[in-house]
Amino acid sequence: MNETHQATHRTADEDSLGVLQHLMAAGQMVAAQLPTPSNWTPEKRLAASVLASALVEVRDQAGAPRRQQEVAETIEWIMSDDTEWPYSFLRLCQLFDLQPEWVRKVVRSWLQAARKQSRRPSIYRQAA
């Protein structure tokens, strides 16, 4: 693998790790508890991307009327106790040593904040 290709993978790994670190920063998780991306397999990079993408979608799109269906499907995935699918929420949490109930608590707080935001009169939403 040439240096440019390695740098691209390193950046993608660091981005996935950064998203997970950012999303968990408000809680009891610390960056040292997350895996280091330098030795991630392609499968682990994919797993990090799946988890980070789902969490970012809920965090950023929960109040968006046009994204309700996608967000609802993502929330269903996060709240599911399925462990059969290799990329199920619980299996990804296990892979990254994350407490599923704590992550779900964070997701619920984002949903609650989105509901509060959507109830505010539009003049306040424009100012925010």
URRA-V977000 format. One record per residue. N is the residue number from 1. OMEGA is omega in degrees with one decimal (999 if undefined). NEAR is the number of other ideal C-beta (glycine too) atoms within 8 Angstrom. Layout:
# URRA-V977000
n->[N N]
omega->[OMEGA OMEGA]
near->[NEAR NEAR]
This chain:
# URRA-V977000
n->[1 2 3 4 5 6 7 8 9 10 11 12 13 14 15 16 17 18 19 20 21 22 23 24 25 26 27 28 29 30 31 32 33 34 35 36 37 38 39 40 41 42 43 44 45 46 47 48 49 50 51 52 53 54 55 56 57 58 59 60 61 62 63 64 65 66 67 68 69 70 71 72 73 74 75 76 77 78 79 80 81 82 83 84 85 86 87 88 89 90 91 92 93 94 95 96 97 98 99 100 101 102 103 104 105 106 107 108 109 110 111 112 113 114 115 116 117 118 119 120 121 122 123 124 125 126 127 128]
omega->[-178.7 -174.9 179.6 179.3 177.9 179.5 177.8 178.5 179.1 179.5 178.3 177.5 -179.0 177.5 179.2 178.4 -179.7 178.2 179.2 178.4 -179.7 -177.9 -178.6 -173.8 -177.3 -176.1 -174.7 178.5 174.4 -176.0 -178.3 -179.7 179.2 179.8 177.5 -175.8 -174.5 -179.0 178.9 171.9 175.2 179.2 179.8 175.4 177.8 179.3 178.3 179.1 179.1 -178.2 -179.1 -179.8 179.3 -178.6 178.4 179.2 179.5 -178.0 -171.9 -173.2 -174.8 -179.1 -176.4 -178.1 -177.7 -177.4 -174.6 -177.6 -179.6 -179.9 178.8 178.4 179.1 178.1 177.5 178.1 -179.1 -176.8 -178.5 175.5 179.1 174.4 -177.3 -178.8 -178.1 -179.5 174.3 -178.6 -177.6 179.4 177.4 176.1 178.1 -179.9 -177.5 179.4 177.2 176.5 -176.4 -178.2 177.8 178.3 177.9 177.3 177.4 179.2 178.4 178.3 176.0 179.6 178.9 178.4 178.8 178.2 178.0 180.0 -177.5 178.4 -179.7 175.7 -173.5 178.9 178.8 179.4 -179.8 -178.1 -175.5 999]
near->[4 5 5 6 8 9 8 8 10 10 8 10 13 9 8 13 13 8 12 13 10 7 11 12 7 4 8 4 9 5 5 4 6 12 9 7 12 6 5 11 5 6 6 10 14 9 12 16 10 10 13 12 8 12 13 10 12 15 10 6 10 11 8 8 5 4 9 8 6 9 13 8 8 11 11 8 10 13 7 9 4 8 7 4 7 4 8 12 13 11 11 13 13 8 8 12 8 11 6 9 6 11 13 10 9 12 13 8 8 11 11 8 9 10 9 8 10 7 5 9 5 6 6 8 9 6 5 6]
